[in-house]
C-alpha cells in the first residue's frame, strides 16, 4: 500500500461517523442476536459446517443486519457485494449475478450478495434472484424491517432461512457506548471522556435498542465539547440526541403488532401496558377511527355480558372521536382503554355465536318449529302455525315450550362480573324451558 493510499484511507476513516467506525471486525466483537448467533445456535453452526445458504434478516434499524452480512462474507470467504432495493433495479442486479457466475467459474469463490430493504423489490425483481439462489451461485442476505412473510415471494422465502433481529438490550447499548469512548483507534478514546451514570442510562434507554442512535449521540456530545477532557453528563446527552422518532408504520408490521399488543393487554387486564400501546399508536399517527372500532369490537368479544356497560361506553367513545377529534379525543380513548382493561372479562358471547354458526354450516339445518312461525296472515292456522304461548302471560315471563327443537346449549356464561347473575338466572330459565321428566324429578 502506498502512502497515498494510506492517506486516502485515513481521510475516509475520519469522515465516517462513529457508528460506522465501530462496526465489529469479527463475529466475537458482534453484540446481540445470541438467539441465533450464540455458540451452538443455528447461524453459528451453518458457518462452522460451511453450509451457509441464503438468509433473510428481519428486524428494526440499528441492530446489526448490514454489519453481520459483512462478517458472514468474511467468515465464509465469499466476495461481498451490496445492493439497495431502493436505488438499484434489475439491471444492476443482473450485472452482479453475472459477475458472481464468472467468479464462481473462474476461481471457485462464491459471492455473498447483500440486498438492503429487499422488500422494496417487486415480485419480478425478486424472481430474478431465484435461479442463482437455488443453484448456490450467490449467498443471498436480504435485510428488511418488514415482515418477510408479507413482503417477500414465497418462492424466495422457501429457499431462505429467516433470522429475526431483536433490539439490543440496554446493557448491550451501554457496553457499546463505553467501548466507543475507550477505543483510541476507531472510537473517541484519544480524548479523556468521563461518562456520568445518568448519561449512560439515558442514552441506553432512549436509543430503543438502536446502536447507531446511541453512538451518534455520544459522538455529537463529545465533538461539540472543547478541551481534552469531556464531562459527558445527562444534560449533554439529552442535548446531543434528536427527539425520538417512533418506529411505527400505519400500513406495516408496527400497525398490526401494536394493535395486537393493545388488544391482548386489555384482554389480560393490564391497564398500564394497554395505555402505553395506545400512546405509541397515537404518537405514530394511527387513525383514531380504527382504534375506536377495535375497542367497540373488544367490548363485546372480550368483556361481553360480564360488564354490559362496556359496549355502550365503547360506542360512545367512537362517537366522541368523530365529534371531538384529536388531540382531545385521546382522553376519550384513554378512559375507555382503562375501563375495558379493568372490567371483568368474558368471551362467552364470542364462543356462543361461533358455536351456533358452526352448527348452521356443518349440521342439518333446523327447521323453525311450527308454533314459532309467522301467524299474522290469513291461512296461517291452516298451515299449522299454532300453539305459541305468549311468555308475558306467565308469572315468571318464561313458559315451557321448545324454541329450537334440538338439544343445544350455546351460551355458557362465566362466573365473572354481571354474568354471575346471568348464570343464576339462566339456570332457572332452563329448568322451566326444559323440565325434567317426572321419573327424574
Backbone torsions as a table, in degrees:
resi	resn	phi	psi	omega
1	UNK	NA	130.2	-180.0
2	UNK	-79.1	164.8	176.9
3	UNK	-61.9	-34.1	179.5
4	UNK	-64.0	-43.9	177.8
5	UNK	-63.2	-41.2	179.6
6	UNK	-63.0	-39.1	179.3
7	UNK	-65.2	-40.2	178.7
8	UNK	-62.6	-43.4	-179.9
9	UNK	-63.5	-39.6	179.1
10	UNK	-64.7	-40.2	178.3
11	UNK	-63.2	-40.9	178.1
12	UNK	-64.8	-40.1	-179.7
13	UNK	-61.3	-43.0	-179.1
14	UNK	-66.2	-34.5	-177.8
15	UNK	-76.0	-25.4	-177.7
16	UNK	-68.7	140.2	176.8
17	UNK	-66.4	161.8	-177.2
18	UNK	-56.1	-42.5	-178.0
19	UNK	-60.0	-37.0	178.8
20	UNK	-72.0	-40.2	-179.2
21	UNK	-66.7	-30.1	-175.5
22	UNK	-91.2	9.9	178.0
23	UNK	-59.4	138.8	-179.5
24	UNK	-59.0	142.5	178.0
25	UNK	-94.9	-18.5	179.8
26	UNK	-138.5	165.1	177.6
27	UNK	-62.8	-32.0	-179.5
28	UNK	-66.1	-26.5	178.4
29	UNK	-82.2	-16.6	-175.2
30	UNK	-68.7	134.0	-176.8
31	UNK	-110.1	130.9	175.1
32	UNK	98.2	176.3	177.5
33	UNK	60.1	36.4	-179.9
34	UNK	-63.3	-22.1	-176.4
35	UNK	-67.6	-19.7	173.4
36	UNK	-128.9	-10.8	-177.6
37	UNK	-111.6	-9.5	179.4
38	UNK	-65.2	167.0	-179.3
39	UNK	-57.4	127.5	-180.0
40	UNK	85.8	-5.0	179.9
41	UNK	-84.6	169.2	-167.2
42	UNK	-58.1	-51.2	-175.3
43	UNK	-64.4	-39.5	177.9
44	UNK	-64.1	-38.8	179.0
45	UNK	-66.4	-40.4	178.3
46	UNK	-60.3	-39.9	178.9
47	UNK	-66.8	-45.2	-178.4
48	UNK	-64.1	-33.9	-179.9
49	UNK	-85.5	-1.1	-176.9
50	UNK	55.3	43.6	-179.6
51	UNK	-126.5	34.5	179.2
52	UNK	-69.3	120.9	176.3
53	UNK	-111.1	-164.6	-177.6
54	UNK	-71.6	140.9	-176.4
55	UNK	-137.0	155.6	173.1
56	UNK	-118.7	123.9	175.9
57	UNK	-97.3	120.2	-177.1
58	UNK	-121.8	123.9	178.4
59	UNK	170.2	174.4	-176.8
60	UNK	-70.5	165.9	179.2
61	UNK	-63.5	155.2	173.0
62	UNK	73.9	17.8	-178.1
63	UNK	-106.1	1.4	171.0
64	UNK	104.2	19.4	-176.6
65	UNK	-65.0	-49.0	-179.7
66	UNK	-65.9	-43.7	-179.6
67	UNK	-60.3	-45.0	-178.5
68	UNK	-66.4	-33.9	177.3
69	UNK	-60.8	-42.9	178.6
70	UNK	-64.5	-40.0	179.7
71	UNK	-67.1	-35.9	177.8
72	UNK	-64.6	-38.6	177.0
73	UNK	-61.8	-41.3	179.8
74	UNK	-67.3	-44.9	-178.0
75	UNK	-66.4	-34.4	-178.9
76	UNK	-91.8	3.5	178.7
77	UNK	57.1	39.9	179.8
78	UNK	-102.9	156.3	174.3
79	UNK	-79.6	127.8	-175.5
80	UNK	-90.1	127.1	173.4
81	UNK	-131.6	140.2	-175.5
82	UNK	-126.5	135.0	173.2
83	UNK	-129.3	157.3	174.4
84	UNK	-119.3	126.6	179.4
85	UNK	-67.1	-13.2	178.7
86	UNK	-79.1	-39.0	-173.5
87	UNK	-110.5	-19.3	-176.8
88	UNK	-106.2	147.9	-179.4
89	UNK	-121.2	-159.8	-176.4
90	UNK	-63.9	-36.3	-178.9
91	UNK	-59.0	-51.5	179.7
92	UNK	-64.6	-36.2	-179.7
93	UNK	-64.3	-45.2	-180.0
94	UNK	-64.6	-36.5	179.6
95	UNK	-64.0	-44.4	179.7
96	UNK	-65.0	-40.7	-179.9
97	UNK	-66.8	-37.0	177.1
98	UNK	-65.2	-43.0	177.3
99	UNK	-61.9	-39.3	180.0
100	UNK	-63.7	-40.6	176.8
101	UNK	-61.1	-46.9	180.0
102	UNK	-62.7	-41.5	-177.7
103	UNK	-64.8	-43.4	-179.8
104	UNK	-64.8	-40.4	-179.0
105	UNK	-68.1	-42.8	-173.8
106	UNK	-82.2	-37.2	-173.8
107	UNK	-121.9	-10.9	-178.0
108	UNK	79.5	3.0	-179.6
109	UNK	-87.2	133.1	176.9
110	UNK	-84.2	164.5	179.4
111	UNK	-114.5	130.3	171.7
112	UNK	-96.3	112.5	-179.1
113	UNK	-98.9	112.8	178.6
114	UNK	-97.9	121.8	178.7
115	UNK	-116.3	110.2	179.3
116	UNK	-79.7	144.5	-179.2
117	UNK	54.5	46.1	-174.6
118	UNK	-60.0	-23.4	179.1
119	UNK	-66.1	-14.3	179.0
120	UNK	-77.0	-19.5	174.3
121	UNK	-68.5	136.8	175.8
122	UNK	-78.9	179.6	-174.4
123	UNK	-59.4	-45.1	-178.1
124	UNK	-65.6	-36.4	177.3
125	UNK	-67.0	-41.0	178.2
126	UNK	-65.7	-33.9	-179.4
127	UNK	-64.9	-27.7	178.7
128	UNK	-60.1	-29.8	-176.5
129	UNK	-75.7	-25.6	-167.1
130	UNK	-55.5	-50.2	-176.9
131	UNK	-59.8	-43.9	-176.9
132	UNK	-72.4	-31.0	175.6
133	UNK	-69.2	-44.2	-177.1
134	UNK	-66.9	-36.1	-178.5
135	UNK	-84.3	-5.5	178.4
136	UNK	78.1	14.3	178.3
137	UNK	-65.7	-40.1	177.4
138	UNK	-122.9	149.9	167.4
139	UNK	-95.7	106.6	-178.8
140	UNK	-82.8	129.0	169.5
141	UNK	-121.7	103.9	178.5
142	UNK	-99.4	134.4	179.7
143	UNK	-113.3	135.5	-179.7
144	UNK	-150.7	146.0	172.7
145	UNK	-93.9	-5.4	-179.1
146	UNK	-99.6	158.9	178.3
147	UNK	-63.9	115.7	-175.5
148	UNK	-63.6	-26.0	-179.0
149	UNK	-71.9	-15.0	176.6
150	UNK	-100.1	-23.6	-167.3
151	UNK	-119.7	-8.8	-177.3
152	UNK	-119.5	141.5	-177.6
153	UNK	-52.3	142.1	176.9
154	UNK	-59.4	-37.0	-179.5
155	UNK	-62.3	-39.7	179.9
156	UNK	-74.4	-38.2	177.1
157	UNK	-60.4	-42.7	-176.7
158	UNK	-66.3	-20.1	-179.3
159	UNK	-100.0	6.5	-175.0
160	UNK	-131.3	153.1	170.2
161	UNK	-93.9	141.5	-178.6
162	UNK	-102.2	126.1	175.2
163	UNK	-120.7	120.5	-178.0
164	UNK	-94.8	120.6	178.3
165	UNK	-84.6	136.8	177.1
166	UNK	-105.9	150.3	175.2
167	UNK	-56.2	146.0	178.9
168	UNK	-68.3	144.3	178.4
169	UNK	-71.1	163.4	178.9
170	UNK	-62.3	-35.3	179.0
171	UNK	-66.2	-38.0	177.1
172	UNK	-65.2	-42.8	178.7
173	UNK	-61.1	-42.6	178.6
174	UNK	-60.7	-43.7	-179.6
175	UNK	-62.1	-40.3	178.9
176	UNK	-67.1	-38.2	177.9
177	UNK	-62.7	-47.3	-179.1
178	UNK	-66.0	-37.3	178.2
179	UNK	-63.7	-43.5	-179.8
180	UNK	-66.5	-35.5	179.9
181	UNK	-70.5	-27.5	-176.7
182	UNK	-93.5	-24.3	-174.0
183	UNK	-73.7	112.5	-177.8
184	UNK	-79.8	-24.4	-176.2
185	UNK	-83.1	-50.7	-177.1
186	UNK	-106.3	-21.5	-174.9
187	UNK	-102.2	-140.6	-175.5
188	UNK	-110.6	16.3	-172.7
189	UNK	-68.8	-6.7	176.7
190	UNK	-73.6	-10.9	174.9
191	UNK	-114.7	154.0	179.6
192	UNK	-86.1	114.0	-174.7
193	UNK	-118.7	123.0	175.4
194	UNK	-107.2	102.9	-178.2
195	UNK	-89.7	117.6	179.5
196	UNK	-69.9	149.4	-179.0
197	UNK	-57.9	-39.7	-180.0
198	UNK	-63.4	-36.7	178.9
199	UNK	-68.3	-40.9	-179.5
200	UNK	-63.8	-44.8	179.3
201	UNK	-63.4	-41.5	-178.0
202	UNK	-62.8	-48.7	-178.4
203	UNK	-65.2	-39.3	-179.5
204	UNK	-64.5	-35.1	-177.8
205	UNK	-78.9	-43.7	-172.6
206	UNK	-79.9	-14.2	-178.4
207	UNK	-73.9	-15.4	178.5
208	UNK	56.6	37.6	177.5
209	UNK	78.2	8.1	-178.4
210	UNK	-100.0	108.1	-176.9
211	UNK	-64.5	-38.0	-179.6
212	UNK	-58.9	-42.1	-177.9
213	UNK	-63.5	-43.5	-178.9
214	UNK	-66.4	-45.2	-178.1
215	UNK	-69.3	-33.6	176.9
216	UNK	-64.1	-42.1	178.6
217	UNK	-64.9	-40.7	177.8
218	UNK	-60.5	-45.6	-178.0
219	UNK	-63.9	-45.0	179.8
220	UNK	-61.2	-44.5	-178.8
221	UNK	-62.8	-44.3	-177.5
222	UNK	-70.0	-47.3	-175.7
223	UNK	-70.3	-21.3	179.1
224	UNK	-85.2	-2.5	178.7
225	UNK	-101.0	143.0	177.7
226	UNK	-92.5	158.9	177.8
227	UNK	92.6	164.3	-177.6
228	UNK	-77.4	-28.4	-178.7
229	UNK	-104.3	131.7	-179.3
230	UNK	-119.0	122.8	172.6
231	UNK	-92.1	100.3	-175.9
232	UNK	-88.6	91.6	-176.2
233	UNK	-90.1	171.9	177.5
234	UNK	-64.1	-36.6	178.7
235	UNK	-62.5	-42.0	178.7
236	UNK	-65.9	-39.4	178.8
237	UNK	-62.4	-43.2	-179.5
238	UNK	-64.4	-35.9	-179.6
239	UNK	-76.0	-16.8	-174.4
240	UNK	-97.7	-4.5	-177.8
241	UNK	-115.1	139.2	177.4
242	UNK	-73.8	161.1	175.2
243	UNK	-57.0	132.8	-175.2
244	UNK	-61.5	128.2	174.5
245	UNK	-86.5	123.2	-179.1
246	UNK	-70.1	124.0	178.3
247	UNK	-77.0	92.9	-175.7
248	UNK	-151.8	126.3	-179.9
249	UNK	-121.5	114.8	-174.6
250	UNK	-63.2	-18.2	-178.9
251	UNK	-113.0	5.2	-174.4
252	UNK	-120.0	-155.7	-176.0
253	UNK	-59.3	-40.4	-176.2
254	UNK	-57.5	-39.7	179.7
255	UNK	-60.1	-52.5	-175.5
256	UNK	-71.5	-40.0	-178.7
257	UNK	-67.8	-39.9	-175.6
258	UNK	-75.1	-39.0	176.7
259	UNK	-66.6	-33.6	175.4
260	UNK	-62.4	-42.8	178.8
261	UNK	-64.7	-39.5	179.1
262	UNK	-63.1	-50.1	-178.0
263	UNK	-61.7	-44.4	-177.4
264	UNK	-69.7	-30.2	177.3
265	UNK	-71.1	-40.6	176.7
266	UNK	-64.9	-46.6	179.1
267	UNK	-59.0	-35.9	-179.9
268	UNK	-83.7	3.3	175.5
269	UNK	63.8	38.9	175.6
270	UNK	-112.2	93.4	-176.0
271	UNK	-65.1	-31.5	-177.7
272	UNK	-70.0	-44.4	176.4
273	UNK	-64.5	-42.6	-177.4
274	UNK	-61.6	-42.7	-177.3
275	UNK	-69.9	-29.8	176.7
276	UNK	-66.3	-47.2	-179.0
277	UNK	-66.0	-34.7	173.8
278	UNK	-61.4	-45.0	-180.0
279	UNK	-61.7	-40.9	-180.0
280	UNK	-62.7	-41.4	-179.2
281	UNK	-68.3	-38.7	177.5
282	UNK	-66.2	-43.4	178.2
283	UNK	-64.2	-31.0	179.7
284	UNK	-81.5	-1.4	176.7
285	UNK	86.3	24.3	-179.5
286	UNK	-63.5	147.5	178.0
287	UNK	-69.0	121.9	-177.1
288	UNK	-66.9	-26.2	177.2
289	UNK	-64.7	-40.5	177.9
290	UNK	-61.7	-45.1	178.8
291	UNK	-60.8	-45.3	-178.3
292	UNK	-63.2	-41.1	179.3
293	UNK	-62.7	-42.5	-179.6
294	UNK	-62.9	-36.0	179.4
295	UNK	-69.9	-36.0	177.0
296	UNK	-63.3	-42.7	178.5
297	UNK	-63.7	-46.6	-177.3
298	UNK	-61.9	-35.9	-178.0
299	UNK	-56.9	-35.2	177.3
300	UNK	-90.1	-37.8	-174.3
301	UNK	-69.9	-40.1	-170.8
302	UNK	-117.5	-14.8	177.4
303	UNK	-109.9	-52.0	174.6
304	UNK	55.7	-139.8	-175.8
305	UNK	-80.0	0.3	171.6
306	UNK	-64.9	-27.6	173.5
307	UNK	-148.4	89.8	-177.0
308	UNK	-61.1	-15.2	178.8
309	UNK	-76.0	-13.6	-175.1
310	UNK	-64.6	-45.3	-177.4
311	UNK	-65.3	-48.9	177.0
312	UNK	-57.5	-36.8	178.8
313	UNK	-65.7	-43.1	-179.5
314	UNK	-65.4	-41.0	177.8
315	UNK	-64.2	-41.9	178.0
316	UNK	-62.1	-35.9	178.4
317	UNK	-66.1	-42.2	177.4
318	UNK	-60.5	-40.4	177.8
319	UNK	-67.8	-38.6	179.8
320	UNK	-65.0	-38.2	178.7
321	UNK	-62.4	-38.2	176.9
322	UNK	-68.3	-38.9	-175.7
323	UNK	-75.4	-41.3	-170.9
324	UNK	-98.0	-46.4	-176.4
325	UNK	74.2	175.9	177.6
326	UNK	-78.1	152.1	5.4
327	UNK	-87.1	-12.1	-171.0
328	UNK	-67.1	-30.9	-175.7
329	UNK	-69.2	-7.9	172.2
330	UNK	-60.5	-27.9	178.7
331	UNK	-69.7	-40.6	177.2
332	UNK	-64.9	-43.5	178.5
333	UNK	-63.2	-42.2	-179.8
334	UNK	-61.7	-45.8	-179.8
335	UNK	-58.2	-45.5	-175.7
336	UNK	-71.3	-40.6	177.9
337	UNK	-60.2	-43.0	-179.8
338	UNK	-68.7	-40.2	178.9
339	UNK	-63.6	-48.4	-178.7
340	UNK	-64.0	-34.6	179.3
341	UNK	-63.8	-39.0	-175.0
342	UNK	-90.8	-8.4	-178.7
343	UNK	-71.3	151.1	172.4
344	UNK	-62.3	148.2	-172.3
345	UNK	-110.4	142.7	172.7
346	UNK	-154.7	132.5	172.9
347	UNK	-109.8	21.6	-177.8
348	UNK	-61.5	-37.4	178.5
349	UNK	-65.7	-40.3	178.6
350	UNK	-62.6	-45.7	-179.2
351	UNK	-67.0	-35.7	-177.9
352	UNK	-64.4	-50.0	-177.5
353	UNK	-69.2	-33.2	178.2
354	UNK	-65.0	-43.8	-179.5
355	UNK	-67.2	-40.8	-179.3
356	UNK	-66.1	-42.1	-179.9
357	UNK	-67.4	-34.7	177.2
358	UNK	-64.0	-41.2	177.4
359	UNK	-63.4	-40.3	179.4
360	UNK	-62.2	-39.3	-178.5
361	UNK	-76.3	-41.2	-167.5
362	UNK	-98.2	-32.0	-175.1
363	UNK	-97.9	171.2	176.4
364	UNK	-61.1	133.6	-178.9
365	UNK	-63.4	129.7	-179.8
366	UNK	-81.9	127.0	177.1
367	UNK	-75.4	147.7	177.9
368	UNK	-68.0	124.4	178.0
369	UNK	-54.4	144.4	-174.6
370	UNK	-57.2	-38.5	-176.0
371	UNK	-66.4	-19.5	-178.7
372	UNK	-96.8	-5.5	-177.6
373	UNK	-74.2	160.4	-176.8
374	UNK	-59.3	127.2	-179.4
375	UNK	-123.3	25.2	-175.0
376	UNK	-96.8	20.9	-179.3
377	UNK	-137.1	154.2	178.0
378	UNK	-61.3	134.4	178.4
379	UNK	98.7	-7.6	-178.5
380	UNK	-65.1	-36.1	179.4
381	UNK	-65.0	-36.9	179.3
382	UNK	-63.0	-25.6	178.0
383	UNK	-87.4	-0.7	177.3
384	UNK	87.4	17.4	179.6
385	UNK	-83.8	66.5	-176.3
386	UNK	-133.5	167.6	174.2
387	UNK	100.4	0.2	-179.5
388	UNK	-71.3	133.0	177.4
389	UNK	-104.8	125.5	-176.5
390	UNK	-73.8	118.0	-172.3
391	UNK	-60.5	-32.9	-176.3
392	UNK	-72.2	-12.0	178.3
393	UNK	-77.9	-13.9	179.9
394	UNK	-90.8	158.3	-177.4
395	UNK	-64.1	-39.7	-178.1
396	UNK	-89.1	-6.0	-175.2
397	UNK	76.4	13.1	179.4
398	UNK	-137.2	131.8	177.6
399	UNK	-122.3	153.3	-178.3
400	UNK	-80.6	97.9	174.6
401	UNK	-153.3	156.0	-179.0
402	UNK	-79.0	130.4	176.3
403	UNK	-109.8	-16.5	-178.3
404	UNK	-119.6	-40.8	178.6
405	UNK	94.9	-9.8	174.9
406	UNK	-132.9	156.7	-177.7
407	UNK	-84.5	97.3	178.3
408	UNK	-137.7	137.9	173.5
409	UNK	-124.6	109.6	-178.1
410	UNK	-96.7	-38.2	-176.3
411	UNK	-94.6	116.1	175.9
412	UNK	-123.3	88.6	-176.6
413	UNK	-63.5	153.1	178.6
414	UNK	-83.3	-179.6	173.8
415	UNK	-103.8	29.4	-179.4
416	UNK	-110.6	138.3	175.2
417	UNK	59.2	-141.8	-176.1
418	UNK	-66.4	-20.4	179.4
419	UNK	-67.5	-15.9	171.4
420	UNK	-59.2	-46.1	179.5
421	UNK	-68.3	-39.1	178.7
422	UNK	-62.8	-40.0	-179.8
423	UNK	-58.5	-47.5	-179.6
424	UNK	-64.7	-41.8	-178.7
425	UNK	-67.3	-42.1	-177.3
426	UNK	-66.3	-33.6	178.0
427	UNK	-61.0	-44.7	179.1
428	UNK	-66.1	-39.6	179.8
429	UNK	-62.1	-45.8	-177.3
430	UNK	-67.6	-28.9	176.4
431	UNK	-67.3	-33.8	178.1
432	UNK	-76.1	-43.4	-177.1
433	UNK	-67.6	-35.5	-176.3
434	UNK	-127.7	69.9	-178.4
435	UNK	-64.5	144.2	178.2
436	UNK	-70.9	146.1	174.5
437	UNK	-59.5	155.9	-174.5
438	UNK	-58.4	-35.9	-177.4
439	UNK	-72.2	-13.5	177.3
440	UNK	-99.7	-15.3	-175.2
441	UNK	-68.6	NA	NA
